[in-house]
C-alpha cells in the first residue's frame, strides 16, 4: 500500500532528525550533557532533534499545534490537530551508548490519535501506523501476540528511577509479574516497548506516570496491530495520567487483575 501524504511527512521528519541523532550517537562521549532532574538527562542531541522535527512538521502542516518534551505545549491556529512529539525517548540509553532509543511522533485529531511513527536510528527500525490502515515495521505488517495465558508471556515495564516516587509499588508489581509470567524486561524506551508489543515481541507493557509524548504514537501502533491499550483500571485516561497497559484482549484482563493484586 503506498504511503499517504501524511505518513510521508512524518517519515521524512523522523529520518532527518534520526540522521542527526545517529551522528551524535557515534560521538556519545563528546556530547554536552545537562541535568534536568534526578537521573533525567537532556543532551544537546535531544534539543537538536526536536528543533528539526518542529521545523519539518511546521513547514509541512502549517498551523498544527504541538506537545513536545522540551518545548511543552505550543498552540497553533488549527485547534483540531496536534503533534505529540518525543525527539529522543530513551535518553539514558543514548547517553550510555545503548542502541535502544527512538523518535516518536503521534498526530492527534480532535482528541483522537490518527497517526504514529516510532523510529530507532541506531537499528533503522521504522514503525508506522495510521488509524484504520494497520501498523507496520519497515513495511511489514504488525500483529500483537496471541498468547492467552500469563505463564507463557514475556512482559515489559518501566522502573521509577532515582528521585521519582513509586519504588515500593513497582517492586510489588514486579514480584507479582515475576511469579505469574515467563519473564519481565525493562529496556528503557516506552515508545519502543509499545512498538514491540505491536510487533508481538512482548505480550504486555505497563507503566505508571509516563508522559504523553512517550506513548502517543505507540498507543495507536498497538491498536492498529490488534491490541488493546488502556489505563491501569481499564479506562481511557492514559494520555492524561500516564498510567498505561498494552496487550492483547485476553492478556490485558489478566494483567489488570495481576497489578491490582499487587
HELIX and SHEET records of a PDB file:
HELIX    1   1 UNK A    5  UNK A   25  1                                  21    
HELIX    2   2 UNK A   28  UNK A   30  5                                   3    
HELIX    3   3 UNK A   44  UNK A   60  1                                  17    
HELIX    4   4 UNK A   91  UNK A   95  1                                   5    
HELIX    5   5 UNK A  150  UNK A  152  5                                   3    
HELIX    6   6 UNK A  167  UNK A  180  1                                  14    
HELIX    7   7 UNK A  190  UNK A  198  1                                   9    
HELIX    8   8 UNK A  212  UNK A  224  1                                  13    
HELIX    9   9 UNK A  238  UNK A  241  1                                   4    
HELIX   10  10 UNK A  249  UNK A  261  1                                  13    
SHEET    1   A 2 UNK A  33  UNK A  37  0                                        
SHEET    2   A 2 UNK A  40  UNK A  43 -1                                        
SHEET    1   B 8 UNK A  72  UNK A  74  0                                        
SHEET    2   B 8 UNK A  64  UNK A  68 -1                                        
SHEET    3   B 8 UNK A  78  UNK A  89  1                                        
SHEET    4   B 8 UNK A 102  UNK A 109 -1                                        
SHEET    5   B 8 UNK A 112  UNK A 120 -1                                        
SHEET    6   B 8 UNK A 125  UNK A 130 -1                                        
SHEET    7   B 8 UNK A 134  UNK A 137 -1                                        
SHEET    8   B 8 UNK A 140  UNK A 141 -1                                        
SHEET    1   C 5 UNK A 183  UNK A 185  0                                        
SHEET    2   C 5 UNK A 154  UNK A 157  1                                        
SHEET    3   C 5 UNK A 204  UNK A 207  1                                        
SHEET    4   C 5 UNK A 244  UNK A 247 -1                                        
SHEET    5   C 5 UNK A 228  UNK A 230 -1                                        
END                                                                             
